[in-house]
Amino acid sequence: MTQAKIFLTGATGNVGSALVKELTALNIPFKALVRDPGNAGGLQGQVITGDMADKAFLVAQLKGIEKAFLLTNSSEEAEYLQLNFVEAAYEAGVKHIVKLSQLKADEHSPVRFLRYHAKVENRIKGLGLAYTFLRPNLYMQGLLAFREYIKNEGVFYASAGSAPVSIVDVRDIAAVAAKALTGKGHENRIYDITGDAALTHYEMAEIFTRVLGKPVKFVDVDPGQMEAAVRAAGFPEWQVGGLIEDYAHYARGEAAEVSEVVRTIAQRPAISFEQFVMTYKGLF
């Protein structure tokens, strides 16, 4: 069996599972860390179970690894866990970290997610590790959270106003990540990953209407209403606050830029919102 030189975290999530498909299609061996072995049934690589808070365990598992993909669930511990992983990777001799970050990551941002991503990015730089920072925009797949509303009521809600957002499909993020992990020339690069167009949520509703063949309406709600809805849906308090900050960021028009990264790095056009809706049509 070929010794894996690539290490994946977050391999069972939205982006991670799409990345696994990319690497498997390329017949690239990898080692994947999972927290719950019950979620790892479809993984084709070498799967290990462990905790990202256990630095000694991480150092042992990262020995001989050349490139690592860093992704954790959104949680109050995300910054700590990612920094712990970075320190372990440095100690183990990992040469290159490909980190999933977020568009406009900045330690001085009013958005907590953008602050923590920037802190981890800066630690990677500070240790002198080669890096590729993947900074995607709002995920198209995030709208799957509204699928029951769209399916049953023909409506979805957010506190986004009429600001355009260059929303991106996770399959495009994974395609760029796969190139960074398997190719050369991606060292010390920052890739802003967006879709092919900046769309308002009202324009997204029009596309839903056209593709699904039924009326779908977007309703803009105020931040307080969205906060109450997200909290009622059972999101943890830290994530509630983060999501409200994220959507305020979108509503300010700060996530409208369109990049050519998918086309230039993945060497294919970015997946359009219309293609996304077609793919998931049965769920809506």
Secondary structure as the mmCIF struct_conf table of DSSP 4:
data_model
#
loop_
_struct_conf.conf_type_id
_struct_conf.id
_struct_conf.beg_label_comp_id
_struct_conf.beg_label_asym_id
_struct_conf.beg_label_seq_id
_struct_conf.end_label_comp_id
_struct_conf.end_label_asym_id
_struct_conf.end_label_seq_id
HELX_LH_PP_P HELX_LH_PP_P1 THR A 2 ALA A 4
STRN STRN1 ILE A 6 LEU A 8
BEND BEND1 THR A 9 GLY A 10
TURN_TY1_P TURN_TY1_P1 ALA A 11 THR A 12
BEND BEND2 GLY A 13 GLY A 13
HELX_RH_AL_P HELX_RH_AL_P1 ASN A 14 ALA A 25
TURN_TY1_P TURN_TY1_P2 LEU A 26 ASN A 27
STRN STRN2 LYS A 31 VAL A 34
BEND BEND3 ARG A 35 ARG A 35
HELX_RH_3T_P HELX_RH_3T_P1 PRO A 37 ASN A 39
TURN_TY1_P TURN_TY1_P3 GLY A 41 GLY A 42
BEND BEND4 GLY A 45 GLY A 45
STRN STRN3 GLN A 46 THR A 49
TURN_TY1_P TURN_TY1_P4 MET A 52 ALA A 53
HELX_RH_AL_P HELX_RH_AL_P2 LYS A 55 LEU A 62
TURN_TY1_P TURN_TY1_P5 LYS A 63 GLY A 64
BEND BEND5 GLU A 66 GLU A 66
STRN STRN4 LYS A 67 LEU A 70
BEND BEND6 SER A 74 SER A 75
TURN_TY1_P TURN_TY1_P6 GLU A 76 GLU A 77
HELX_RH_AL_P HELX_RH_AL_P3 ALA A 78 ALA A 92
TURN_TY1_P TURN_TY1_P7 GLY A 93 GLY A 93
STRN STRN5 HIS A 96 LEU A 100
TURN_TY1_P TURN_TY1_P8 LEU A 103 LYS A 104
TURN_TY1_P TURN_TY1_P9 GLU A 107 HIS A 108
BEND BEND7 PRO A 110 VAL A 111
HELX_RH_AL_P HELX_RH_AL_P4 ARG A 112 GLY A 126
TURN_TY1_P TURN_TY1_P10 LEU A 127 GLY A 128
STRN STRN6 ALA A 130 PRO A 136
BEND BEND8 LEU A 138 LEU A 138
STRN STRN7 TYR A 139 TYR A 139
HELX_RH_3T_P HELX_RH_3T_P2 MET A 140 PHE A 146
HELX_RH_AL_P HELX_RH_AL_P5 ARG A 147 GLU A 153
BEND BEND9 GLY A 154 GLY A 154
STRN STRN8 VAL A 155 ALA A 158
BEND BEND10 SER A 159 SER A 159
TURN_TY1_P TURN_TY1_P11 GLY A 161 SER A 162
STRN STRN9 VAL A 165 VAL A 165
STRN STRN10 VAL A 168 VAL A 168
HELX_RH_AL_P HELX_RH_AL_P6 VAL A 170 THR A 182
BEND BEND11 GLY A 183 GLY A 185
TURN_TY1_P TURN_TY1_P12 GLU A 187 ASN A 188
STRN STRN11 ARG A 189 ILE A 193
BEND BEND12 ASP A 196 ALA A 197
STRN STRN12 LEU A 199 LEU A 199
HELX_RH_AL_P HELX_RH_AL_P7 HIS A 201 LEU A 212
TURN_TY1_P TURN_TY1_P13 GLY A 213 GLY A 213
BEND BEND13 LYS A 214 LYS A 214
STRN STRN13 LYS A 217 ASP A 220
HELX_RH_AL_P HELX_RH_AL_P8 PRO A 223 ALA A 232
TURN_TY1_P TURN_TY1_P14 ALA A 233 GLY A 234
HELX_RH_AL_P HELX_RH_AL_P9 GLU A 237 ALA A 251
TURN_TY1_P TURN_TY1_P15 ARG A 252 ALA A 255
HELX_RH_AL_P HELX_RH_AL_P10 VAL A 261 VAL A 261
HELX_RH_PI_P HELX_RH_PI_P1 VAL A 262 ALA A 266
BEND BEND14 GLN A 267 ARG A 268
HELX_LH_PP_P HELX_LH_PP_P2 PRO A 269 SER A 272
HELX_RH_AL_P HELX_RH_AL_P11 PHE A 273 THR A 279
TURN_TY1_P TURN_TY1_P16 TYR A 280 TYR A 280
HELX_RH_3T_P HELX_RH_3T_P3 LYS A 281 LEU A 283
#
